[in-house]
Amino acid sequence: MTNEEKLDLIAETIDAERADITPSAVLAALDEWDSIGMISILSMLDRKFGVVLTPEQIEELTTVQDILDKMGD
C-alpha cells in the first residue's frame, strides 16, 4: 500500500477531507480527531494491519505521520 493510499484510508476512516490529511497534519487540529475518530483509527489499524497499540503508544499519536508509522511498509 502506498503512502497516498494510506492517507486516503486515514481520511476515509475519520471522515475527513483528504486535503486535510497530510503527514505533517496535527491530529488535535483536525475537527474529526475526537474520541470516535481515535477509536476508528485504532480499529482500522487492528483490522487492516494487525496493529494493536498500548495506551502509551496511543498517547504518542500527535500527527498523521505517527499513524503512518504504525501502519508499517
All heavy atoms as TSV, in Angstrom:
chain	resi	resn	atom	element	x	y	z
A	1	MET	N	N	0.847	-1.174	0.000
A	1	MET	CA	C	0.000	0.000	0.000
A	1	MET	C	C	0.898	1.244	0.000
A	1	MET	O	O	1.813	1.342	0.805
A	1	MET	CB	C	-0.900	-0.031	1.255
A	1	MET	CG	C	-1.857	1.127	1.366
A	1	MET	SD	S	-2.988	0.990	2.791
A	1	MET	CE	C	-4.199	-0.153	2.164
A	2	THR	N	N	0.627	2.165	-0.901
A	2	THR	CA	C	1.426	3.384	-0.982
A	2	THR	C	C	1.039	4.359	0.130
A	2	THR	O	O	-0.024	4.213	0.758
A	2	THR	CB	C	1.220	4.088	-2.333
A	2	THR	OG1	O	-0.119	4.594	-2.377
A	2	THR	CG2	C	1.499	3.162	-3.505
A	3	ASN	N	N	1.896	5.351	0.351
A	3	ASN	CA	C	1.578	6.379	1.346
A	3	ASN	C	C	0.292	7.113	0.980
A	3	ASN	O	O	-0.498	7.448	1.860
A	3	ASN	CB	C	2.739	7.367	1.497
A	3	ASN	CG	C	3.543	7.095	2.740
A	3	ASN	OD1	O	3.311	6.129	3.456
A	3	ASN	ND2	N	4.499	7.958	2.998
A	4	GLU	N	N	0.095	7.379	-0.305
A	4	GLU	CA	C	-1.129	8.062	-0.745
A	4	GLU	C	C	-2.357	7.232	-0.405
A	4	GLU	O	O	-3.375	7.762	0.042
A	4	GLU	CB	C	-1.077	8.371	-2.242
A	4	GLU	CG	C	-0.134	9.500	-2.591
A	4	GLU	CD	C	-0.458	10.811	-1.888
A	4	GLU	OE1	O	-1.649	11.221	-1.877
A	4	GLU	OE2	O	0.463	11.419	-1.330
A	5	GLU	N	N	-2.270	5.925	-0.622
A	5	GLU	CA	C	-3.386	5.040	-0.282
A	5	GLU	C	C	-3.624	5.016	1.220
A	5	GLU	O	O	-4.771	4.995	1.678
A	5	GLU	CB	C	-3.121	3.627	-0.799
A	5	GLU	CG	C	-3.155	3.514	-2.313
A	5	GLU	CD	C	-2.672	2.183	-2.834
A	5	GLU	OE1	O	-1.768	1.571	-2.212
A	5	GLU	OE2	O	-3.188	1.751	-3.874
A	6	LYS	N	N	-2.554	5.042	1.997
A	6	LYS	CA	C	-2.688	5.077	3.456
A	6	LYS	C	C	-3.329	6.383	3.910
A	6	LYS	O	O	-4.194	6.386	4.786
A	6	LYS	CB	C	-1.325	4.898	4.122
A	6	LYS	CG	C	-0.766	3.500	3.966
A	6	LYS	CD	C	0.623	3.403	4.575
A	6	LYS	CE	C	1.222	2.032	4.361
A	6	LYS	NZ	N	2.576	1.933	4.913
A	7	LEU	N	N	-2.925	7.500	3.298
A	7	LEU	CA	C	-3.530	8.788	3.643
A	7	LEU	C	C	-5.011	8.800	3.269
A	7	LEU	O	O	-5.843	9.312	4.029
A	7	LEU	CB	C	-2.779	9.922	2.942
A	7	LEU	CG	C	-1.354	10.174	3.452
A	7	LEU	CD1	C	-0.618	11.132	2.516
A	7	LEU	CD2	C	-1.345	10.695	4.876
A	8	ASP	N	N	-5.346	8.218	2.123
A	8	ASP	CA	C	-6.755	8.098	1.722
A	8	ASP	C	C	-7.531	7.285	2.753
A	8	ASP	O	O	-8.662	7.640	3.116
A	8	ASP	CB	C	-6.878	7.422	0.356
A	8	ASP	CG	C	-6.388	8.281	-0.798
A	8	ASP	OD1	O	-6.237	9.514	-0.623
A	8	ASP	OD2	O	-6.144	7.703	-1.887
A	9	LEU	N	N	-6.944	6.195	3.215
A	9	LEU	CA	C	-7.587	5.330	4.195
A	9	LEU	C	C	-7.804	6.066	5.522
A	9	LEU	O	O	-8.868	5.949	6.131
A	9	LEU	CB	C	-6.741	4.069	4.415
A	9	LEU	CG	C	-7.264	3.044	5.411
A	9	LEU	CD1	C	-8.653	2.546	5.015
A	9	LEU	CD2	C	-6.287	1.879	5.522
A	10	ILE	N	N	-6.819	6.821	5.955
A	10	ILE	CA	C	-6.970	7.599	7.193
A	10	ILE	C	C	-8.107	8.607	7.037
A	10	ILE	O	O	-8.975	8.724	7.916
A	10	ILE	CB	C	-5.644	8.300	7.563
A	10	ILE	CG1	C	-4.593	7.259	7.963
A	10	ILE	CG2	C	-5.863	9.308	8.697
A	10	ILE	CD1	C	-3.184	7.814	8.088
A	11	ALA	N	N	-8.109	9.335	5.926
A	11	ALA	CA	C	-9.164	10.324	5.684
A	11	ALA	C	C	-10.543	9.657	5.676
A	11	ALA	O	O	-11.490	10.157	6.298
A	11	ALA	CB	C	-8.918	11.050	4.368
A	12	GLU	N	N	-10.646	8.530	5.003
A	12	GLU	CA	C	-11.916	7.800	4.942
A	12	GLU	C	C	-12.328	7.308	6.328
A	12	GLU	O	O	-13.492	7.397	6.708
A	12	GLU	CB	C	-11.770	6.615	3.984
A	12	GLU	CG	C	-13.011	5.775	3.849
A	12	GLU	CD	C	-12.791	4.573	2.942
A	12	GLU	OE1	O	-12.042	4.701	1.956
A	12	GLU	OE2	O	-13.360	3.516	3.245
A	13	THR	N	N	-11.369	6.817	7.087
A	13	THR	CA	C	-11.664	6.243	8.401
A	13	THR	C	C	-12.234	7.278	9.363
A	13	THR	O	O	-13.161	6.984	10.115
A	13	THR	CB	C	-10.395	5.597	9.000
A	13	THR	OG1	O	-9.968	4.550	8.131
A	13	THR	CG2	C	-10.659	5.023	10.378
A	14	ILE	N	N	-11.692	8.490	9.326
A	14	ILE	CA	C	-12.190	9.511	10.258
A	14	ILE	C	C	-13.140	10.493	9.581
A	14	ILE	O	O	-13.548	11.485	10.181
A	14	ILE	CB	C	-11.047	10.259	10.983
A	14	ILE	CG1	C	-10.180	11.048	10.008
A	14	ILE	CG2	C	-10.238	9.293	11.830
A	14	ILE	CD1	C	-9.170	11.952	10.690
A	15	ASP	N	N	-13.498	10.211	8.326
A	15	ASP	CA	C	-14.438	11.031	7.567
A	15	ASP	C	C	-13.951	12.473	7.451
A	15	ASP	O	O	-14.702	13.424	7.705
A	15	ASP	CB	C	-15.835	10.962	8.203
A	15	ASP	CG	C	-16.916	11.423	7.242
A	15	ASP	OD1	O	-16.711	11.306	6.017
A	15	ASP	OD2	O	-17.956	11.918	7.720
A	16	ALA	N	N	-12.680	12.624	7.076
A	16	ALA	CA	C	-12.066	13.939	6.921
A	16	ALA	C	C	-11.860	14.253	5.443
A	16	ALA	O	O	-11.828	13.343	4.602
A	16	ALA	CB	C	-10.719	13.976	7.640
A	17	GLU	N	N	-11.711	15.514	5.142
A	17	GLU	CA	C	-11.352	15.923	3.791
A	17	GLU	C	C	-9.942	15.414	3.509
A	17	GLU	O	O	-9.036	15.620	4.317
A	17	GLU	CB	C	-11.377	17.444	3.661
A	17	GLU	CG	C	-12.761	18.046	3.762
A	17	GLU	CD	C	-13.641	17.659	2.593
A	17	GLU	OE1	O	-13.133	17.585	1.452
A	17	GLU	OE2	O	-14.839	17.430	2.830
A	18	ARG	N	N	-9.739	14.789	2.372
A	18	ARG	CA	C	-8.429	14.228	2.045
A	18	ARG	C	C	-7.346	15.299	2.028
A	18	ARG	O	O	-6.219	15.065	2.453
A	18	ARG	CB	C	-8.505	13.488	0.704
A	18	ARG	CG	C	-7.192	12.984	0.165
A	18	ARG	CD	C	-6.481	12.044	1.144
A	18	ARG	NE	N	-5.194	11.663	0.621
A	18	ARG	CZ	C	-4.066	12.363	0.762
A	18	ARG	NH1	N	-4.060	13.492	1.447
A	18	ARG	NH2	N	-2.936	11.929	0.254
A	19	ALA	N	N	-7.695	16.506	1.599
A	19	ALA	CA	C	-6.715	17.592	1.534
A	19	ALA	C	C	-6.175	17.954	2.920
A	19	ALA	O	O	-5.060	18.465	3.035
A	19	ALA	CB	C	-7.339	18.820	0.883
A	20	ASP	N	N	-6.949	17.682	3.965
A	20	ASP	CA	C	-6.519	17.991	5.337
A	20	ASP	C	C	-5.569	16.939	5.901
A	20	ASP	O	O	-4.924	17.175	6.922
A	20	ASP	CB	C	-7.731	18.102	6.272
A	20	ASP	CG	C	-8.632	19.272	5.916
A	20	ASP	OD1	O	-8.142	20.223	5.275
A	20	ASP	OD2	O	-9.828	19.225	6.276
A	21	ILE	N	N	-5.526	15.780	5.273
A	21	ILE	CA	C	-4.753	14.656	5.797
A	21	ILE	C	C	-3.405	14.604	5.088
A	21	ILE	O	O	-3.263	14.027	4.008
A	21	ILE	CB	C	-5.519	13.324	5.652
A	21	ILE	CG1	C	-6.891	13.430	6.313
A	21	ILE	CG2	C	-4.725	12.174	6.235
A	21	ILE	CD1	C	-6.856	13.761	7.797
A	22	THR	N	N	-2.422	15.229	5.709
A	22	THR	CA	C	-1.045	15.218	5.228
A	22	THR	C	C	-0.184	14.651	6.352
A	22	THR	O	O	-0.600	14.677	7.524
A	22	THR	CB	C	-0.565	16.640	4.892
A	22	THR	OG1	O	-0.567	17.424	6.092
A	22	THR	CG2	C	-1.440	17.288	3.840
A	23	PRO	N	N	0.983	14.135	6.040
A	23	PRO	CA	C	1.826	13.570	7.104
A	23	PRO	C	C	2.106	14.547	8.246
A	23	PRO	O	O	2.176	14.140	9.406
A	23	PRO	CB	C	3.112	13.192	6.366
A	23	PRO	CG	C	2.649	12.873	4.983
A	23	PRO	CD	C	1.562	13.893	4.711
A	24	SER	N	N	2.206	15.829	7.943
A	24	SER	CA	C	2.540	16.800	8.991
A	24	SER	C	C	1.324	17.340	9.733
A	24	SER	O	O	1.475	18.103	10.695
A	24	SER	CB	C	3.321	17.963	8.392
A	24	SER	OG	O	2.529	18.629	7.424
A	25	ALA	N	N	0.119	16.937	9.337
A	25	ALA	CA	C	-1.090	17.434	9.994
A	25	ALA	C	C	-1.113	17.012	11.466
A	25	ALA	O	O	-0.879	15.848	11.794
A	25	ALA	CB	C	-2.331	16.916	9.276
A	26	VAL	N	N	-1.401	17.978	12.321
A	26	VAL	CA	C	-1.506	17.716	13.763
A	26	VAL	C	C	-2.912	17.192	14.037
A	26	VAL	O	O	-3.907	17.847	13.697
A	26	VAL	CB	C	-1.221	18.997	14.577
A	26	VAL	CG1	C	-1.436	18.756	16.059
A	26	VAL	CG2	C	0.194	19.487	14.297
A	27	LEU	N	N	-2.987	16.020	14.653
A	27	LEU	CA	C	-4.283	15.384	14.875
A	27	LEU	C	C	-5.220	16.260	15.697
A	27	LEU	O	O	-6.402	16.384	15.375
A	27	LEU	CB	C	-4.088	14.014	15.541
A	27	LEU	CG	C	-3.344	12.993	14.687
A	27	LEU	CD1	C	-3.019	11.747	15.507
A	27	LEU	CD2	C	-4.124	12.632	13.446
A	28	ALA	N	N	-4.721	16.886	16.749
A	28	ALA	CA	C	-5.557	17.711	17.619
A	28	ALA	C	C	-6.173	18.896	16.875
A	28	ALA	O	O	-7.194	19.432	17.294
A	28	ALA	CB	C	-4.758	18.197	18.814
A	29	ALA	N	N	-5.579	19.291	15.759
A	29	ALA	CA	C	-6.089	20.414	14.974
A	29	ALA	C	C	-7.200	19.988	14.011
A	29	ALA	O	O	-7.874	20.840	13.436
A	29	ALA	CB	C	-4.953	21.071	14.202
A	30	LEU	N	N	-7.396	18.688	13.841
A	30	LEU	CA	C	-8.438	18.184	12.942
A	30	LEU	C	C	-9.761	18.090	13.691
A	30	LEU	O	O	-9.823	17.489	14.772
A	30	LEU	CB	C	-8.063	16.799	12.404
A	30	LEU	CG	C	-6.797	16.699	11.568
A	30	LEU	CD1	C	-6.465	15.232	11.294
A	30	LEU	CD2	C	-6.948	17.470	10.271
A	31	ASP	N	N	-10.809	18.674	13.125
A	31	ASP	CA	C	-12.131	18.590	13.755
A	31	ASP	C	C	-12.574	17.140	13.944
A	31	ASP	O	O	-13.280	16.815	14.894
A	31	ASP	CB	C	-13.175	19.327	12.911
A	31	ASP	CG	C	-12.996	20.832	12.938
A	31	ASP	OD1	O	-12.366	21.349	13.888
A	31	ASP	OD2	O	-13.481	21.494	12.003
A	32	GLU	N	N	-12.155	16.279	13.030
A	32	GLU	CA	C	-12.582	14.874	13.068
A	32	GLU	C	C	-11.817	14.047	14.096
A	32	GLU	O	O	-12.176	12.900	14.352
A	32	GLU	CB	C	-12.408	14.237	11.682
A	32	GLU	CG	C	-13.224	14.878	10.590
A	32	GLU	CD	C	-12.606	16.139	10.004
A	32	GLU	OE1	O	-11.453	16.487	10.347
A	32	GLU	OE2	O	-13.276	16.789	9.195
A	33	TRP	N	N	-10.754	14.604	14.672
A	33	TRP	CA	C	-9.967	13.848	15.643
A	33	TRP	C	C	-10.581	14.046	17.027
A	33	TRP	O	O	-10.210	14.886	17.816
A	33	TRP	CB	C	-8.494	14.268	15.632
A	33	TRP	CG	C	-7.648	13.372	16.473
A	33	TRP	CD1	C	-7.068	13.667	17.681
A	33	TRP	CD2	C	-7.289	12.014	16.201
A	33	TRP	NE1	N	-6.380	12.581	18.156
A	33	TRP	CE2	C	-6.492	11.549	17.272
A	33	TRP	CE3	C	-7.569	11.133	15.156
A	33	TRP	CZ2	C	-5.972	10.255	17.320
A	33	TRP	CZ3	C	-7.044	9.849	15.211
A	33	TRP	CH2	C	-6.257	9.431	16.282
A	34	ASP	N	N	-11.589	13.230	17.290
A	34	ASP	CA	C	-12.245	13.206	18.586
A	34	ASP	C	C	-12.210	11.768	19.074
A	34	ASP	O	O	-11.485	10.936	18.508
A	34	ASP	CB	C	-13.676	13.753	18.479
A	34	ASP	CG	C	-14.517	13.014	17.426
A	34	ASP	OD1	O	-14.090	11.943	16.933
A	34	ASP	OD2	O	-15.599	13.513	17.093
A	35	SER	N	N	-12.945	11.452	20.110
A	35	SER	CA	C	-12.885	10.091	20.650
A	35	SER	C	C	-13.339	9.060	19.618
A	35	SER	O	O	-12.747	7.980	19.515
A	35	SER	CB	C	-13.717	9.975	21.928
A	35	SER	OG	O	-15.064	10.341	21.681
A	36	ILE	N	N	-14.351	9.387	18.830
A	36	ILE	CA	C	-14.823	8.453	17.799
A	36	ILE	C	C	-13.768	8.298	16.706
A	36	ILE	O	O	-13.510	7.190	16.235
A	36	ILE	CB	C	-16.162	8.934	17.195
A	36	ILE	CG1	C	-17.252	9.016	18.273
A	36	ILE	CG2	C	-16.597	8.037	16.038
A	36	ILE	CD1	C	-17.588	7.695	18.932
A	37	GLY	N	N	-13.146	9.395	16.294
A	37	GLY	CA	C	-12.095	9.328	15.290
A	37	GLY	C	C	-10.927	8.482	15.758
A	37	GLY	O	O	-10.385	7.668	15.006
A	38	MET	N	N	-10.543	8.663	17.020
A	38	MET	CA	C	-9.436	7.883	17.567
A	38	MET	C	C	-9.776	6.402	17.596
A	38	MET	O	O	-8.977	5.566	17.176
A	38	MET	CB	C	-9.075	8.366	18.973
A	38	MET	CG	C	-7.897	7.624	19.568
A	38	MET	SD	S	-7.533	8.085	21.273
A	38	MET	CE	C	-7.129	9.797	21.098
A	39	ILE	N	N	-10.964	6.069	18.064
A	39	ILE	CA	C	-11.375	4.665	18.123
A	39	ILE	C	C	-11.444	4.076	16.713
A	39	ILE	O	O	-11.042	2.933	16.491
A	39	ILE	CB	C	-12.720	4.517	18.862
A	39	ILE	CG1	C	-12.503	4.805	20.354
A	39	ILE	CG2	C	-13.323	3.134	18.665
A	39	ILE	CD1	C	-13.773	4.962	21.154
A	40	SER	N	N	-11.918	4.864	15.769
A	40	SER	CA	C	-11.990	4.394	14.378
A	40	SER	C	C	-10.603	4.082	13.835
A	40	SER	O	O	-10.401	3.060	13.172
A	40	SER	CB	C	-12.673	5.445	13.503
A	40	SER	OG	O	-14.001	5.648	13.912
A	41	ILE	N	N	-9.634	4.954	14.113
A	41	ILE	CA	C	-8.253	4.715	13.664
A	41	ILE	C	C	-7.685	3.477	14.339
A	41	ILE	O	O	-7.054	2.625	13.689
A	41	ILE	CB	C	-7.366	5.949	13.924
A	41	ILE	CG1	C	-7.727	7.081	12.969
A	41	ILE	CG2	C	-5.879	5.599	13.840
A	41	ILE	CD1	C	-7.393	6.831	11.508
A	42	LEU	N	N	-7.901	3.340	15.637
A	42	LEU	CA	C	-7.386	2.166	16.356
A	42	LEU	C	C	-7.986	0.877	15.807
A	42	LEU	O	O	-7.280	-0.117	15.624
A	42	LEU	CB	C	-7.662	2.297	17.857
A	42	LEU	CG	C	-6.962	3.454	18.556
A	42	LEU	CD1	C	-7.425	3.555	20.007
A	42	LEU	CD2	C	-5.453	3.329	18.473
A	43	SER	N	N	-9.269	0.912	15.514
A	43	SER	CA	C	-9.939	-0.259	14.940
A	43	SER	C	C	-9.396	-0.587	13.558
A	43	SER	O	O	-9.140	-1.751	13.232
A	43	SER	CB	C	-11.444	0.009	14.878
A	43	SER	OG	O	-12.105	-1.041	14.235
A	44	MET	N	N	-9.193	0.451	12.727
A	44	MET	CA	C	-8.656	0.248	11.380
A	44	MET	C	C	-7.243	-0.328	11.437
A	44	MET	O	O	-6.910	-1.243	10.690
A	44	MET	CB	C	-8.676	1.577	10.617
A	44	MET	CG	C	-8.095	1.518	9.215
A	44	MET	SD	S	-6.309	1.821	9.112
A	44	MET	CE	C	-6.186	3.500	9.663
A	45	LEU	N	N	-6.405	0.199	12.341
A	45	LEU	CA	C	-5.038	-0.319	12.472
A	45	LEU	C	C	-5.052	-1.800	12.833
A	45	LEU	O	O	-4.273	-2.594	12.299
A	45	LEU	CB	C	-4.264	0.475	13.524
A	45	LEU	CG	C	-3.831	1.885	13.130
A	45	LEU	CD1	C	-3.255	2.617	14.344
A	45	LEU	CD2	C	-2.821	1.852	11.996
A	46	ASP	N	N	-5.946	-2.184	13.730
A	46	ASP	CA	C	-6.051	-3.580	14.151
A	46	ASP	C	C	-6.580	-4.445	13.012
A	46	ASP	O	O	-5.987	-5.471	12.657
A	46	ASP	CB	C	-6.970	-3.678	15.372
A	46	ASP	CG	C	-7.089	-5.089	15.913
A	46	ASP	OD1	O	-6.260	-5.955	15.584
A	46	ASP	OD2	O	-8.027	-5.337	16.699
A	47	ARG	N	N	-7.663	-4.020	12.400
A	47	ARG	CA	C	-8.330	-4.820	11.372
A	47	ARG	C	C	-7.489	-4.956	10.101
A	47	ARG	O	O	-7.337	-6.050	9.562
A	47	ARG	CB	C	-9.682	-4.165	11.066
A	47	ARG	CG	C	-10.638	-4.982	10.271
A	47	ARG	CD	C	-11.985	-4.269	10.086
A	47	ARG	NE	N	-11.814	-2.994	9.388
A	47	ARG	CZ	C	-11.986	-1.785	9.947
A	47	ARG	NH1	N	-12.339	-1.668	11.179
A	47	ARG	NH2	N	-11.803	-0.674	9.240
A	48	LYS	N	N	-6.924	-3.858	9.607
A	48	LYS	CA	C	-6.230	-3.876	8.314
A	48	LYS	C	C	-4.746	-4.202	8.416
A	48	LYS	O	O	-4.168	-4.712	7.464
A	48	LYS	CB	C	-6.377	-2.518	7.618
A	48	LYS	CG	C	-7.793	-2.167	7.279
A	48	LYS	CD	C	-7.922	-1.976	5.807
A	48	LYS	CE	C	-9.340	-1.573	5.476
A	48	LYS	NZ	N	-9.813	-2.210	4.289
A	49	PHE	N	N	-4.132	-3.871	9.574
A	49	PHE	CA	C	-2.679	-4.023	9.681
A	49	PHE	C	C	-2.249	-4.936	10.825
A	49	PHE	O	O	-1.062	-5.175	11.002
A	49	PHE	CB	C	-2.014	-2.637	9.832
A	49	PHE	CG	C	-2.250	-1.751	8.645
A	49	PHE	CD1	C	-3.315	-0.869	8.618
A	49	PHE	CD2	C	-1.421	-1.811	7.535
A	49	PHE	CE1	C	-3.554	-0.057	7.521
A	49	PHE	CE2	C	-1.648	-1.005	6.431
A	49	PHE	CZ	C	-2.720	-0.136	6.426
A	50	GLY	N	N	-3.201	-5.421	11.622
A	50	GLY	CA	C	-2.865	-6.296	12.745
A	50	GLY	C	C	-2.071	-5.586	13.825
A	50	GLY	O	O	-1.330	-6.223	14.563
A	51	VAL	N	N	-2.248	-4.258	13.923
A	51	VAL	CA	C	-1.502	-3.460	14.887
A	51	VAL	C	C	-2.430	-3.086	16.041
A	51	VAL	O	O	-3.470	-2.460	15.831
A	51	VAL	CB	C	-0.949	-2.173	14.231
A	51	VAL	CG1	C	-0.306	-1.264	15.261
A	51	VAL	CG2	C	0.027	-2.528	13.126
A	52	VAL	N	N	-2.045	-3.489	17.247
A	52	VAL	CA	C	-2.778	-3.120	18.455
A	52	VAL	C	C	-1.850	-2.241	19.284
A	52	VAL	O	O	-0.745	-2.655	19.625
A	52	VAL	CB	C	-3.219	-4.375	19.249
A	52	VAL	CG1	C	-3.934	-3.975	20.528
A	52	VAL	CG2	C	-4.106	-5.272	18.384
A	53	LEU	N	N	-2.300	-1.041	19.580
A	53	LEU	CA	C	-1.468	-0.081	20.297
A	53	LEU	C	C	-1.718	-0.121	21.798
A	53	LEU	O	O	-2.845	-0.329	22.237
A	53	LEU	CB	C	-1.740	1.344	19.786
A	53	LEU	CG	C	-1.510	1.586	18.302
A	53	LEU	CD1	C	-1.810	3.043	17.958
A	53	LEU	CD2	C	-0.101	1.233	17.894
A	54	THR	N	N	-0.658	0.100	22.552
A	54	THR	CA	C	-0.771	0.211	24.009
A	54	THR	C	C	-1.278	1.619	24.333
A	54	THR	O	O	-1.190	2.532	23.490
A	54	THR	CB	C	0.598	0.009	24.685
A	54	THR	OG1	O	1.463	1.092	24.292
A	54	THR	CG2	C	1.218	-1.327	24.312
A	55	PRO	N	N	-1.765	1.842	25.536
A	55	PRO	CA	C	-2.181	3.196	25.908
A	55	PRO	C	C	-1.056	4.222	25.729
A	55	PRO	O	O	-1.303	5.353	25.304
A	55	PRO	CB	C	-2.581	3.060	27.376
A	55	PRO	CG	C	-3.035	1.639	27.493
A	55	PRO	CD	C	-2.112	0.871	26.577
A	56	GLU	N	N	0.162	3.831	26.020
A	56	GLU	CA	C	1.305	4.737	25.864
A	56	GLU	C	C	1.504	5.101	24.394
A	56	GLU	O	O	1.788	6.251	24.053
A	56	GLU	CB	C	2.582	4.115	26.432
A	56	GLU	CG	C	2.571	3.929	27.937
A	56	GLU	CD	C	1.802	2.687	28.403
A	56	GLU	OE1	O	1.491	1.790	27.573
A	56	GLU	OE2	O	1.480	2.637	29.605
A	57	GLN	N	N	1.366	4.112	23.505
A	57	GLN	CA	C	1.522	4.367	22.075
A	57	GLN	C	C	0.397	5.261	21.548
A	57	GLN	O	O	0.626	6.104	20.686
A	57	GLN	CB	C	1.554	3.055	21.287
A	57	GLN	CG	C	2.810	2.246	21.515
A	57	GLN	CD	C	2.719	0.873	20.875
A	57	GLN	OE1	O	1.707	0.177	21.028
A	57	GLN	NE2	N	3.757	0.482	20.156
A	58	ILE	N	N	-0.795	5.084	22.073
A	58	ILE	CA	C	-1.927	5.916	21.665
A	58	ILE	C	C	-1.665	7.369	22.044
A	58	ILE	O	O	-1.907	8.279	21.251
A	58	ILE	CB	C	-3.241	5.407	22.284
A	58	ILE	CG1	C	-3.574	4.014	21.730
A	58	ILE	CG2	C	-4.384	6.393	22.030
A	58	ILE	CD1	C	-4.675	3.296	22.469
A	59	GLU	N	N	-1.146	7.595	23.227
A	59	GLU	CA	C	-0.837	8.955	23.680
A	59	GLU	C	C	0.220	9.619	22.807
A	59	GLU	O	O	0.249	10.846	22.698
A	59	GLU	CB	C	-0.363	8.941	25.126
A	59	GLU	CG	C	-1.463	8.694	26.123
A	59	GLU	CD	C	-0.965	8.703	27.561
A	59	GLU	OE1	O	0.157	9.185	27.817
A	59	GLU	OE2	O	-1.714	8.226	28.420
A	60	GLU	N	N	1.070	8.826	22.173
A	60	GLU	CA	C	2.141	9.356	21.329
A	60	GLU	C	C	1.661	9.754	19.931
A	60	GLU	O	O	2.419	10.342	19.170
A	60	GLU	CB	C	3.272	8.335	21.208
A	60	GLU	CG	C	3.991	8.092	22.517
A	60	GLU	CD	C	4.960	6.924	22.458
A	60	GLU	OE1	O	5.062	6.263	21.396
A	60	GLU	OE2	O	5.608	6.661	23.480
A	61	LEU	N	N	0.417	9.439	19.588
A	61	LEU	CA	C	-0.120	9.812	18.277
A	61	LEU	C	C	-0.430	11.306	18.279
A	61	LEU	O	O	-1.419	11.739	18.871
A	61	LEU	CB	C	-1.391	9.022	17.954
A	61	LEU	CG	C	-1.261	7.517	17.819
A	61	LEU	CD1	C	-2.631	6.888	17.564
A	61	LEU	CD2	C	-0.286	7.135	16.725
A	62	THR	N	N	0.414	12.088	17.637
A	62	THR	CA	C	0.184	13.529	17.591
A	62	THR	C	C	0.041	14.060	16.172
A	62	THR	O	O	-0.572	15.107	15.971
A	62	THR	CB	C	1.304	14.305	18.311
A	62	THR	OG1	O	2.552	13.974	17.715
A	62	THR	CG2	C	1.342	13.973	19.792
A	63	THR	N	N	0.583	13.357	15.191
A	63	THR	CA	C	0.467	13.780	13.795
A	63	THR	C	C	-0.007	12.602	12.943
A	63	THR	O	O	0.035	11.444	13.374
A	63	THR	CB	C	1.813	14.272	13.227
A	63	THR	OG1	O	2.726	13.174	13.189
A	63	THR	CG2	C	2.398	15.413	14.051
A	64	VAL	N	N	-0.418	12.911	11.746
A	64	VAL	CA	C	-0.804	11.857	10.797
A	64	VAL	C	C	0.394	10.949	10.526
A	64	VAL	O	O	0.240	9.737	10.382
A	64	VAL	CB	C	-1.382	12.475	9.509
A	64	VAL	CG1	C	-1.564	11.420	8.438
A	64	VAL	CG2	C	-2.705	13.184	9.798
A	65	GLN	N	N	1.598	11.507	10.501
A	65	GLN	CA	C	2.800	10.703	10.282
A	65	GLN	C	C	2.933	9.622	11.350
A	65	GLN	O	O	3.363	8.501	11.056
A	65	GLN	CB	C	4.056	11.574	10.258
A	65	GLN	CG	C	5.320	10.789	9.959
A	65	GLN	CD	C	5.303	10.138	8.580
A	65	GLN	OE1	O	5.076	10.813	7.581
A	65	GLN	NE2	N	5.548	8.840	8.508
A	66	ASP	N	N	2.543	9.922	12.576
A	66	ASP	CA	C	2.605	8.919	13.643
A	66	ASP	C	C	1.702	7.729	13.313
A	66	ASP	O	O	2.061	6.578	13.585
A	66	ASP	CB	C	2.203	9.530	14.991
A	66	ASP	CG	C	3.167	10.598	15.462
A	66	ASP	OD1	O	4.363	10.530	15.117
A	66	ASP	OD2	O	2.723	11.523	16.174
A	67	ILE	N	N	0.552	7.998	12.733
A	67	ILE	CA	C	-0.347	6.908	12.319
A	67	ILE	C	C	0.284	6.138	11.162
A	67	ILE	O	O	0.288	4.905	11.152
A	67	ILE	CB	C	-1.731	7.451	11.923
A	67	ILE	CG1	C	-2.414	8.106	13.132
A	67	ILE	CG2	C	-2.609	6.326	11.357
A	67	ILE	CD1	C	-3.684	8.860	12.798
A	68	LEU	N	N	0.836	6.860	10.188
A	68	LEU	CA	C	1.502	6.202	9.057
A	68	LEU	C	C	2.616	5.288	9.544
A	68	LEU	O	O	2.777	4.170	9.027
A	68	LEU	CB	C	2.077	7.239	8.094
A	68	LEU	CG	C	1.075	8.060	7.281
A	68	LEU	CD1	C	1.794	9.168	6.538
A	68	LEU	CD2	C	0.286	7.197	6.337
A	69	ASP	N	N	3.377	5.736	10.532
A	69	ASP	CA	C	4.469	4.918	11.076
A	69	ASP	C	C	3.961	3.617	11.664
A	69	ASP	O	O	4.611	2.581	11.559
A	69	ASP	CB	C	5.251	5.699	12.140
A	69	ASP	CG	C	6.034	6.864	11.557
A	69	ASP	OD1	O	6.235	6.917	10.324
A	69	ASP	OD2	O	6.431	7.735	12.355
A	70	LYS	N	N	2.784	3.652	12.269
A	70	LYS	CA	C	2.201	2.441	12.871
A	70	LYS	C	C	1.705	1.474	11.803
A	70	LYS	O	O	1.611	0.277	12.030
A	70	LYS	CB	C	1.052	2.789	13.814
A	70	LYS	CG	C	1.432	3.680	14.972
A	70	LYS	CD	C	2.494	3.085	15.845
A	70	LYS	CE	C	2.798	4.013	17.007
A	70	LYS	NZ	N	4.086	3.741	17.620
A	71	MET	N	N	1.398	2.000	10.620
A	71	MET	CA	C	0.892	1.149	9.527
A	71	MET	C	C	2.018	0.313	8.911
A	71	MET	O	O	1.727	-0.693	8.266
A	71	MET	CB	C	0.252	2.011	8.445
A	71	MET	CG	C	-1.016	2.680	8.867
A	71	MET	SD	S	-1.571	3.797	7.561
A	71	MET	CE	C	-3.321	3.811	7.842
A	72	GLY	N	N	3.243	0.714	9.091
A	72	GLY	CA	C	4.361	-0.042	8.531
A	72	GLY	C	C	4.511	0.172	7.041
A	72	GLY	O	O	3.900	1.061	6.452
A	73	ASP	N	N	5.318	-0.688	6.425
A	73	ASP	CA	C	5.616	-0.556	4.986
A	73	ASP	C	C	4.593	-1.244	4.123
A	73	ASP	O	O	4.006	-2.176	4.397
A	73	ASP	CB	C	7.009	-1.138	4.687
A	73	ASP	CG	C	8.092	-0.308	5.367
A	73	ASP	OD1	O	7.916	0.910	5.481
A	73	ASP	OD2	O	9.090	-0.915	5.771
